[in-house]
């Protein structure tokens, strides 16, 4: 299950947050993605390093998170297997995948590195 390898300390941003401020926060905390939530705390997008690079290359330092976040984000449940998560990530080209509860609130995040490490660790021990 993805729950055993996900990062439970999830950083979030709001759609109207300043892209520069969020990018600085990500740099200071050494994180590659940040979940974007609405006022009810529900997942509405994800902002990644790739998105920030795109904004910088377009000279959009005045942009908001909502201008560059991926809004067609897929969240998986904590019961999702590592293999299922890996399949979603490979099919969609994602490097980060939010983990959500039944109310679509973010409870964790998993990276492609977490998936690789989890698959190696758990499969080698079987």
Buried (B, 14 or more C-beta within 10 A) or exposed (E): BBBEBBBEEBBBBBBEBBBBEBBEBBEEEEBBBBBBBEEEEBBBBBBBBBBBEEBBEEEBEEBBBBBBBBEEBBBBBBEBEBEBBBEBBEEEEBBBBBBBBEEBBBBBBBBBEBBEEBBEEEEEEE
